[in-house]
Amino acid sequence: MLLAIRTNFDPSIGPARLIFGFEAVIIGGLGSLWGTLAGGIVLGVAQGIGAQLDPGWQVLAGHLAFLIVLAVRPEGLFPKVRG
């Protein structure tokens, strides 16, 4: 609903939104609600910085942030610890 208020959308936009959600969950760590929030913030900040540099780099900057976090911490920023 919030997306509908802010921007246009159609049924074919699903995969583009899904990849951002997937990246946010992986950045934060699977199973961690606060990690997912942090992952979304990291992704949003990276996209914002990319858009400031060049509008065409917005999505690329988000994907690069995802790949960097995945390379440095494959378990995510806040992995759920099983004890």
Buried (B, 14 or more C-beta within 10 A) or exposed (E): EEEEEEEEEEEEEEEEEEBBEEBBBBBBBEBBEEBBEBBBEBBBEBBEBBBEEEEEBBBBBBBEBBEEBBEEEEBBBBBEEEE
